[in-house]
């Protein structure tokens, strides 16, 4: 283990209380990355010192305004709530207000209007009243702390306030930038960034939505570090090939000073025992790699496998038949876990087709899945994108030359079947994805920042069509599940409210992106995208049931000859 940094950062909330208890002001307003209970306790402490304090959230300020200050006006049935956003910043401010439309629900209509608010404000109009809601942002457009101080009627301070949230993220990334990294890859086995800090962890009463500064910090640290290493290697942000090692940010809650450490270490090889009571059809959580391995071993067909970077089995099975070859894979991105269960469930029914011919690799990235399982034990509602890629730090699909490592299982499945269709089961965030220290919206992933329901991506080689297949597939999926149809309608309504028009064409109620793509030797690749990151319970069951239904319907239509 090599320690790069071990430091403590004072808690901003505590510093404010100490400062204004010793040197009282008439009143103060501050915006912090702190939960409401902690802010209210600090307001009471300052009131005892004679200071009128209002402490608000610097993260998602409009949503917190509605949660903490607007409820009385909402009960007056305002009919319409108009939210004015600054000119030129409408999309950013509308996204930061997510999921306001869902929180308001049927109690009022929500309308965003661009141009009347000040540069860093929302202007809210409802029930004949008007509120100005400050949204503190730094020069880069990232949410930041802020402090206003009055002495009498004189505004003595009105400026950004560096909080521990900002300092911890910036200090960790600066430590990584300054380190003298080796010239050869991988640069490390595991880069661990550990932060114990205060913050917000609040489940919202709408869908899977959660306000979490802990999750946001984890995302900022992972992607901030990854972007640095890509730039250092002369690669664009969109690159998925860099094999630098595994970046693991771990965030925990603390009430004292923020403790920050950055170190290089060997990965923790923790493989949980198999749950003998687990039933795939009713699974309410993601599977650990060893559970997948055991499930594959129970399937009919010829087993095949390769070994992952950390020594885990990437297990596959091949069933030979006279029908055209089909490949089904899942778990390429290991925090997208519903496809793994869906693929295993589907495999038990594919043999109902006479002469079925397919190969299945239900968990392509077991090292990432092991990290995901480990992180989920502490934060089950966090997206854990640091577990998305392989232990080498790359996306296995992007490996275009040997050694192929984990991807070799997919390549063998294709070679064994001669497949013309590859079903690649994926997922994406089930709740809002933010990166506060990088401008709020995740850079390069703007279309993934809020969910838009289950959708499909059809990749096809030049000269191929596939539209008859896609129309028939979406019709079957939509008409065959009222629950899925209602789920998609609800999520698309929210997308329209906070983003605008869907970026993809809707076919039978399911958004579809059709693109010409030759990254695979297989002429057709159908990618499923269910918003499954973080979901458990009934929501996870809908996710993996939809994945299973897609595999079975697509296989049946493919074997009927609808794909050409």
N, C-alpha and C positions, 0 to 999 in steps of 0.2 A: 504494500500500500504506500502511495506517495501522496502526502498532504500538500495541496497547493494553497489552501486558505482555510483558516479557522478564526472566525471573528464574531463579535457581538455588535448589534445595532440597537441603539436606544429606541424605546417605543414612543412614537410621536404623541400619542394620546396622553401618556403619562407626563411627557415633557410640557405639554400645553397646560395641564392641571398644575404642575409645579411652578411654571413660569407665572401664570396669572393668579395663583394663590399668593405668591411672593410680591408680585407687582400688579395689583388689580387694575383692570380696565373697566370702563362703563359696560361695554358689551363686546362680545366677539362672535364671529361666525367662522367655522372651519369645516373643510371637506376632507375626509379621511377614509382610508380603506379599513373601516372598522364596522362591526355589527351594531345594530341598533341598541341592544341592551348595554353594551359597553359605552356607547356614546351618551345614552341617557344617564348612566351612572356618573359619567364625567361632568355632564351638565349640572347635576345635583351638587356635586362636590364644588364646582365653581360658583354656584348660586350661594352656597354657604360663605364663600369669600366675597360676596357682593358683586359678582360678575354675572351679567345676563348672557348666557352662552347658548348658541344653537349650533349643534354639531351634526353635519349631514354626511351622506356617503359620497365619496369622490367617484365611486364605481357605479355606473348606471344611475345617475342622479335623478332622471325623470321617473324611472320605475320606482325608486325609493320615495320620491315625492308623492306618488300616487299611493304607495303602501303606507306611508307614515303621516302624510299631511292632508291628503285630498279626500279621504273617505267620507267625511261629513258632507261635502259638496256633492259627491257621487250619490249619496242617499237622497238628495233633493231631486233626483231624476232630471238631470240637465238636458236630456234628449240628445244633444250632440256635444262632443268634446272636440274642440278645434285645437290642434297643436301646431304652432308656427315654428318653423326651423330657420336657421340662418341661410341666407342666399349662398348658393354654391356648395352647401354642406348637407343638403337635404337627405341624401341616401345614408350618409354616415350617422346623422342624428336620428333618422328613422330606425336604423338597425340598433342603435344604442337604446332606443325606447322599447325594443322587443322584450317580452311578449305582451306589451300593454293591451293590445287588442283582445288577447285571450283573457287577461285579468279583468278587463271591463265586461267582457261577455255581452249579454243582451241588455245590460242595464243602461247602456248609452251607445251611440255610434261614435266612432273615432275617425277623425279626418286630419290628415297632415297637410299643411299649407307652407310652401317655401317662400321665404323672403321678408317676413315682417319682424322676425326676432333679431336680437342683436347677435354679434358674431359668436359669442360663447353662451348663448341663452336659448332656452325654449320659452315660448310665450303660450300659456295655456288659457283658453277661454271656455267657460262652461257656467251654466246657471246664472248668466248675467254678470259673472265676475271674471277677473283676470289675474293670473299669477305669472310672475317672471321666475323661471327656474334656471339657476346658474349651472352650467356644465363645465367645470374647470378642465382645461386642456393645455398641454405645453406646446411649445413651438412646432413640435412634430405631429401634433394632433392626437397625442395620447392622453388619456385621463390622468390627472395629477392632483396632488393635495393642494389646498389653498387656505389662506388665512386672511381674515378681515378683522381689524381692531379699531374700536372707537374709544376715544376719550371725550366724554361729553357728547356733543353733536359732531365732533371732528373725526373723520375717517383717517386714522393715523397709519394704518397698514392695509394694503390690498395687493397681495402678491402670491405667487406659487409657494407652496410649503412642501419641501422634500420629506416624504414619508418613508417609513421602513420598507414598504412594499416596493417603492421605486429604487431605493438605495440597495436593497438586497439583490434585486434583479440586475441592476447596472453593475454592481460590484462583482457578482459572480461571473457575468459575461466579460467584464474587463480583466478579471483574473485569467480566464481562459485565453483571451486574446494575447495577453502578455507572456504566457508560458512559452518556453522554447520547445516546440514540438519536433519529433523526429522527421526525417525526410521520407521514410518508407511507411507503407500502409500494412496493416491497420495501425493507427496511432496509439491505441490503447485497447485493453480488453473492455473495461467499463469506466466511464467517466461519471462519477457520482456527484450530484449537487444536492446537498441536504439543507433544508430550511425549516426551522421551527419558528413560527410567527403567529401573530394575531390576524384576524380577518373575518370574512363573511362566509358562512356556509348555510344557505337558506333554501329550502325546497319551496317552490312556488305552487300555488293551487291551480296549475294549468299544465296538462300533459306531463312531460318529463323535465320541465324547466326547473333549473336551479341557478341561484346566484351564488357563485363561489369564487372568491378572490384566490383561494388556495389552488383551485383548478386552473384559473387564469394564469397564475404565477408559474405553475408547472408547464403550461403550454408555452409561455414566453421564454422560459429557460431552455426548454428542449429545442424549440425552433430557432431561438436566438443563437444558441451554440451551433446548431446544424448549419445555419446560414453563414456563420463565421468560417467554419471549416470548408464549406463549398467555395466561398470567396477566396480563401487562402489557396485552394487547389485550382483556382481559375475557372470554376464551374458556375453555371447560372443557378439561381435559386430553385428552378424547376428540376434540376438534375436529381436522379434517383439511383445513381450508380456508385456513389462514393462509399468505399468500404473502410470507414475510419474507426469502427468499434461501436459499442452500445452506450448511448447517453441516457442516464437514469436520474432525472430529478425526483426527489422525494420531499413532499411538503407535509408538515404536521402542525397541529395547533399548539400555541403556547400563549400564556398570559403575561409573560415577562419580556425581557429583551429578545429581539430576534437573533437566533443563533444560525450562523451561515458557515457551511464548510464545503469545500470543493476538493475532491481527491480522485486519484487513479487507483483502481482496485481490480481484483479478480472477481468475475461474476459469481453470484451466489447460486449454486446448483441446488435448488429446492424443488423436488417433485412430490406433490401431495399424494396420499394414498387414493386408490380407486374407491369411489362411493358405490358399494354393491347394491344400494337401493335406487340408484339413478334410473329413471325411465325416460328414454329419449322423447317419447310423444308428449310428455308433460313437463319436460325440463324447464326450470325457471331461472337458470343461470348458465353462464358459459362453461365449457368443459376444459379441464386441465389436459395437457398433452397425453399423459399416461391413460386418462379415461378414453381419449380418442383412439389411442393405440389398441386398447382392449376391445373397443367397439368394432374397429376394422377387422380385428382377428376373428370376430364372430360372424363376419359376412361370408357368403359363398363366393367362390372364384379363386383365381390364382393370385396369391399375395406377391407384392414386390415392394421394395423400399430403398431409400438412400439414408444417409446419416447427416444430420444437421451440423453446423459449426460447433455447437456445444455438446455434441454427441448424442442427440436424441434421434429416435427413428421417425422418418417421414414415411408413413405407411400408406400403401395403395393396394388396390385390388382390381383384377381384370376378369371380366366375365365375357367369354367368347360366344359369338352367335353370328347368324347370317345377315342380320340387319346392318345398316350403315353404322360405322363406329362413332361413338359419342364419348366425350371426356367431360367429367364433372370435377371441379376443384373448388376448394374454399379455404379460408384462413390464410390467404396470401398476406393480407394486412391483419395481424393477429388480434387487434382490439375490435375487429368487426366479426363478432362471434356467432351470430345467428345462422350464418351460412354453413358453419361446421355441423351444427345439429340438423339443419335442414337437409344437408347432403347425406348424412348418415340415415336419416329417416327415409329419404327418397330411395336410397339403395335397397331397402328391404322390399320396395314395391316395383322396382324396375324389372325384376325377373318375372313379373306377371305378364310381360310382353313375350310372346313366343319368339325365340331366336334373338333376344335382346343382346346387344353388343356394346359394352361400355367399359371404361376404366374410371375409377374413383380415387381421388386423393383429397380427403376431407379436411386435412390440416397441413397446409404447405409450409407453414412457418412455426414449428413447435417451440423454438427458442423465444420468439416474440410472445407466443401464447403463454409460456411459463412466466415471463416478466409481467404480462397482463394479469395473470392469475395472482401473482404476488402483489401487484399494486392494487388490485380490486379488493384484496382482503382489508386494506386500510381505507380506501376511498372507492366504494362500489359505484358511486354516481359520477365518477370522473372519467373523462374520455380516454385518458392514458395513451395519447398519441406517441409517447416515447416507446411504447410496445408495438408500434405499427410495423416497423421494418425488422429485418433479421438481426441476429446478434452481431453481424459484421457492420450493420448500420445502413445497408442498402435495401432497395426493393427488389426482391428476387426476380420479378418479371423483367427487370431492366438488365439482367445478366445476359449478354448476347454472345459471350465467348467463354470457353472453359477457363477455370473450373466452375461448373454450374452449381455445385453444392445442392442446396435444397431444391432448386429449379429442376434438377435432373429427374425428379419424380414426375413432374408435369411432362417433361420431354419424353420420358419412357411411356407414359400413358398415351401420348399422341402417337408415338412410334408403334406401339402395340395395336392400336385401334385403327390407324389411318383416318382419324376423325375428320369430318367436315364441319362439325359443330363442337365448340368448347363452351360449356356453361361455367362461368367464373362467378362465384357467389361472393358478394361484397356487402358492406354496410357503410354507414357514415354517422356523424353525430346526431343523436336523438334530441339534444337540446342545443341551445345557442353555443357557438364556438367563438371565443374572443381571444385576442392577444393585446392586452392594454398597453404594454410598453412598445408595441410596434404599430401604433395607430389605431388600435381597437379591433378592426376587422382583420382576420388572418390573411397575411400577405400571400398572394398567389392562389388563395383558396376562397375568394370572395363568394363564389356560388355555393359554398358549403357551409356558410356561417350560421344559417338557420335551416331547420328541416323543411322539406317540401313533399313528404310522403314517400311511398315506395315508387321507384322508377327504374327504367331499363335503359341500357346502352347497348346498341347493336353495332359491332365493328364488322366490317365486311371488306373483302379484297376488291380491288378495282374490277368492274365488269359484273359483279354479283349484286343481287337485289335484296331479297329476303323480306320485302314488305308484306307479302301475303301471309307469311309465317308470323310476323310481328302483330298484324291486325288480329289474326285468329287467337294468338296467345293472350294479348291484352283483353280481348273480349271474354275469354274463358276465365282469366284471373279476376277480372272485375265483377262479372256476373256470378261467379261461384262463391263469393264471400261478401256478405253484407258488411261484416266487420271491417274488412279491408277497404271497401268502398267508402264507408263512413270515416275511417281513419284518414284516407287520402283527401277526402273533401275537407275535413277539419284542418289538416296541415296546409293544404293549398290556400284555404281562406286566410290563414295567418300570413302566408307568404305574400299574398296579394296586398294585405293590409300594411305590411312593413317593408316590402321590397318592390312589389310591382308585378308585372307580367311574369309568368313562368318562363325560364330560359329555354325550355324544350317544348316541342309539340306534344299535346295531349292526344293519345290514341285510346279511345274507350275509357277515358278518365285516368289513364296512367301516363305520366310524362315519359317521353321516349326521345333519346338522342341517337340518331343514326349517322354513322361516320365511316368514311373510307380509311382503312387502317391495315397496315401490313406487318405489324410487330410480331405476329404469330404466323406460323406456317399453316394454321388451320384457316380455311376460307371465312368461316363465320365464328365470331366470339360474342356470346350474349352475356353481358355483365348485369347482375342484379344489384340494386342499391336500396337496402332497407335501412331506415334510421334506427340502428340497433345499438350504437355505442352507449353504454351505461344502463340499458334497460334490463329489468329483471321481472320476475313474476308473470302476470298475464300478458304484459307488453312484450316480453321475450317470447312467450308462446306464440303470439300472433306473428312475430318476426320470423321464427324458424318454421312455422307452419306455412307462411307465404313463400319462403325459400323452397320448401319441399314441394309445394304445389306448382311452383314455377318449373322446377326440374322435371316433374312428372308430366306436366302439360307440354313443355317444350320437347321432351323426348318423344311423346306420342305424336305430336305434329311433325317432328323431324322424320320419324320413322314412317309416317303416312306420305311423305314426299312433298311437304309444303315448303321446304326450304330450298330455294334455287336462286 
